[in-house]
Amino acid sequence: MNLYEVTLRDTDSVYLAPTKYRALELVGDYFAAAGNPGVVHSDKLAVRQIDLSAEQILRPERCRGCALNE
């Protein structure tokens, strides 16, 4: 099973989906409804495949270096 994480830069938003296409579709639909359809085609988001065989913390990139008790 695959899982993709979409992180929007400069925000705390994280979206999860089973395929990269579906992840981009979900984010695109969300921003199109909000009146900002160009976000998917910009550098404001990052998509990465999550390795389900390893434990990972799902949180935005800017917080990955933070201590867990903060």
Residue pairs with C-beta under 8 A, 6 or more apart in sequence:
1 18
1 52
2 18
2 19
2 49
2 52
3 16
3 17
3 18
3 49
3 50
3 52
4 16
4 17
4 18
4 19
4 20
4 22
4 23
4 47
4 48
4 49
4 50
5 14
5 15
5 16
5 23
5 47
5 48
5 49
5 50
5 58
6 14
6 15
6 16
6 17
6 23
6 24
6 26
6 27
6 45
6 46
6 47
7 13
7 14
7 45
7 46
7 48
7 60
7 61
8 14
8 27
8 39
8 44
8 45
9 43
9 44
9 45
9 46
9 61
10 44
11 60
12 60
12 63
13 60
14 58
14 59
14 60
15 23
15 26
15 27
15 30
16 23
16 50
16 58
17 23
17 25
17 26
20 47
20 49
23 47
24 40
24 47
27 39
27 40
27 45
28 37
28 39
28 40
31 37
31 38
31 39
31 40
39 45
46 61
50 56
50 58
57 64
57 68
